[in-house]
Amino acid sequence: MGAVSIGSVQLDNPYALAPMAGYGDPPYRRLCRRGGAGLVCAEMVSANAVFFGDKKSQRMLAVAPDEHPLSVQIFGAEPERLAFAARRVEEAGADIVDLNCGCPVPKVVKGGAGVALMKDELLFARCVEAMVKAVKIPVTVKMRLGFRRGENISPRFASLARESGASALCIHARAREDGHEGPPDLDALAETVAAVGLPVFGNGGIHNYQDARRMMQGTGCAGVMVGRAAVGNPLLFLEFLEEEKNGAREPQAINAAPRFSLLREHAQLIVDYYGEKLGICRLRKYIGSYIHGLYGAAEFRRRAVGAVALNELLGLLDTYEASL
Ligand SMILES: Cc1cc2nc3c(=O)[nH]c(=O)nc-3n(C[C@H](O)[C@H](O)[C@H](O)COP(=O)(O)O)c2cc1C
C-alpha cells in the first residue's frame, strides 16, 4: 500500500487514527503517531464553542510538535462559525481541518450538526465551502453512508464535498442507525470510492491488518481510519506496517511487556499534559484496553482506577507486571 496525499499533506502510510471524543487528545495522539499511524485525528471540537471563546474548546485545539501530520475535526452547522473555527485550527498548527458529518449523538444532531448535515445538501455544501475559503490547509469531511442500513447517499455528498473544495473524505461505512456496531458495508463504500475523484479513507470495524487490507483492496479506498481497535493499542499501526511488509503473522500469545511500557508512557504523557489529578483520572478509561486478555486484568483494573497519584499507579503496575 503506497503513501497517500491529502491536498498538500503527504502521509507516510495509509493507516490513520480515527477521531474519537474523549480519547483523541494530544498525549494519546502522540503515542499513536509514535506507534506508526500515518495520520492522527483529534477528537471533535464544537465550532460554536470556539466561536464563543470557550476556554476548554480552545485548549482542545492544541497541537504537540511531535504529532504531525494531524487532522483536527470540528462540528457545527453554521458556515460562518465553522469558517471561524477552521481558522483557529489552522492558527493552532494543525495540518488538516475536518468537518464532522457522521456523529449521531443527540446533542450534536439536535443543533443540525454531525450526521444531520447529510439531510441538507445545500447547507452541507455551504459549510464545506466556507471552511475551504477560510483556510489554506486542506479541508476534509468525515461522513456516514446514510441514515438507514442499505441506503447509500454518500456518493452524492462526496461529490458535493469535492465540488465545494474538500481534499479528501473519510467514510464510516455504516448507517446512522448502526451506531458503531455491525460489519462495514464494503460494497457501498466501493460505490462511493468509485464515484468520487478524491482520496477516501474507509472506516468501521477494522480490528487487524487483514480487515484493513480487505477494506482497501475490496473498495479501492486510499487508506483506512481505525477507531476502537487502536484504544489501548497505539502500536497497532506498526503491526499493520510490519504485516504489510512481511505478510500476515500467525496469531500470537499476548506479549505483556510492551503493553506495560506503553501504559507507563501514556501515564507520564497524560500527567505532563493535564496535571496529576486530572491526568490520572483521564487515564482510567484506557487502562482496561491495555491489559485486556491478561491474567487478573479485571482485579488489577479495579485497583488501578482507584489510584489518584502517578506514583501509586506506577507502583500498582510494577506489582501486577511482576505477578504475571
Ligand atoms: C468513544 C468514541 C468517540 C468518537 N468520537 C468521534 C468524533 O469525535 N468524531 C468522529 O467523527 N467520529 C467519532 N467516533 C467515531 C469513530 O471515529 C469511528 O467512526 C467509529 O468508532 C467506527 O470505527 P471503528 O469501528 O474502527 O471503531 C467516535 C467513536 C467512539 C467509539
The ligand as an SDF file (V2000), in Angstrom:
LIG
                    3D

 31 33  0  0  0  0  0  0  0  0999 V2000
  -15.8170    6.8380   22.0280 C   0  0  0  0  0  0  0  0  0  0  0  0
  -15.9620    7.2600   20.5950 C   0  0  0  0  0  0  0  0  0  0  0  0
  -15.8510    8.5980   20.2580 C   0  0  0  0  0  0  0  0  0  0  0  0
  -15.9950    9.0000   18.9260 C   0  0  0  0  0  0  0  0  0  0  0  0
  -15.8440   10.3110   18.6190 N   0  0  0  0  0  0  0  0  0  0  0  0
  -15.8660   10.7190   17.3300 C   0  0  0  0  0  0  0  0  0  0  0  0
  -15.5840   12.0700   16.9650 C   0  0  0  0  0  0  0  0  0  0  0  0
  -15.3010   12.9210   17.8100 O   0  0  0  0  0  0  0  0  0  0  0  0
  -15.6690   12.3830   15.6510 N   0  0  0  0  0  0  0  0  0  0  0  0
  -15.9650   11.4630   14.6760 C   0  0  0  0  0  0  0  0  0  0  0  0
  -16.0070   11.7980   13.5000 O   0  0  0  0  0  0  0  0  0  0  0  0
  -16.1940   10.1850   14.9980 N   0  0  0  0  0  0  0  0  0  0  0  0
  -16.1330    9.7960   16.2810 C   0  0  0  0  0  0  0  0  0  0  0  0
  -16.3130    8.4830   16.5920 N   0  0  0  0  0  0  0  0  0  0  0  0
  -16.4770    7.5040   15.5150 C   0  0  0  0  0  0  0  0  0  0  0  0
  -15.1140    6.9310   15.1120 C   0  0  0  0  0  0  0  0  0  0  0  0
  -14.3020    7.9090   14.5170 O   0  0  0  0  0  0  0  0  0  0  0  0
  -15.3150    5.7930   14.1060 C   0  0  0  0  0  0  0  0  0  0  0  0
  -16.0170    6.2960   13.0000 O   0  0  0  0  0  0  0  0  0  0  0  0
  -16.0930    4.6300   14.7150 C   0  0  0  0  0  0  0  0  0  0  0  0
  -15.6110    4.2910   16.0010 O   0  0  0  0  0  0  0  0  0  0  0  0
  -16.0010    3.4150   13.7970 C   0  0  0  0  0  0  0  0  0  0  0  0
  -14.6860    2.9770   13.7010 O   0  0  0  0  0  0  0  0  0  0  0  0
  -14.1930    1.6590   14.4970 P   0  0  0  0  0  0  0  0  0  0  0  0
  -15.1940    0.5860   14.1420 O   0  0  0  0  0  0  0  0  0  0  0  0
  -12.7870    1.4170   13.9780 O   0  0  0  0  0  0  0  0  0  0  0  0
  -14.2110    1.9920   15.9620 O   0  0  0  0  0  0  0  0  0  0  0  0
  -16.2300    8.0510   17.9070 C   0  0  0  0  0  0  0  0  0  0  0  0
  -16.3310    6.7160   18.2570 C   0  0  0  0  0  0  0  0  0  0  0  0
  -16.1950    6.3060   19.5660 C   0  0  0  0  0  0  0  0  0  0  0  0
  -16.2930    4.8440   19.8940 C   0  0  0  0  0  0  0  0  0  0  0  0
  1  2  1  0
  2  3  1  0
  2 30  2  0
  3  4  2  0
  4  5  1  0
  4 28  1  0
  5  6  2  0
  6  7  1  0
  6 13  1  0
  7  8  2  0
  7  9  1  0
  9 10  1  0
 10 11  2  0
 10 12  1  0
 12 13  2  0
 13 14  1  0
 14 15  1  0
 14 28  1  0
 15 16  1  0
 16 17  1  0
 16 18  1  0
 18 19  1  0
 18 20  1  0
 20 21  1  0
 20 22  1  0
 22 23  1  0
 23 24  1  0
 24 25  2  0
 24 26  1  0
 24 27  1  0
 28 29  2  0
 29 30  1  0
 30 31  1  0
M  END
$$$$
